[in-house]
Amino acid sequence: MTFTFAVPPADPATAAAYFHNRLSVETDVSDVHADLSARTPGLVVVDSRGAAAWAQGHLPGAVHLPTAEIASRAADLIPPGSAVVTYCWGPGCNGATRAALEFARLGHSVKEMLGGFEYWAREGLPVVTEAGLARRPVDDLTAPTTTITCDC
């Protein structure tokens, strides 16, 4: 018996539509880092965690807007027409998903950053802390230790 193909794979057109749809609502830390570094116009990265998490560390240039406050404060903080990327702690947390849903309900184009703050930090990307800009050593199980991108 085969486990991988116990359920047959989708036909190519179904698979292409599925993967396209996933990429339309998800992004990863490497792509967000590249766009922030390039100062991509119209991009707003939103940290949807609470105040203590924000103070512990956040992405450079991120806007702090906890999920519970999005409906009441987004209009004041997010320029109309912006493309929003949400993040929370990491893969074990669905806060960024809830935040992305709130932004979509408000009419914003939005993507969720897979891996969240955890994978941003684990990949050795810069974080802002109360002490200033910091970087953690790269976790070689999440990214190559010799470059900031996986080239995938």
FENRAMO-V977695 format. One record per helix or strand. SS is the DSSP state (a for helix, b for strand). FROM is the first residue (numbers start at 1). LEN is the number of residues. If there is no record, write none. Layout:
SS FROM LEN
SS FROM LEN
//
This chain:
a 12 14
b 26 3
a 29 9
b 43 5
a 51 6
b 58 2
b 63 2
a 67 11
b 83 5
a 95 11
b 109 6
a 116 7
b 127 3
b 132 3
//
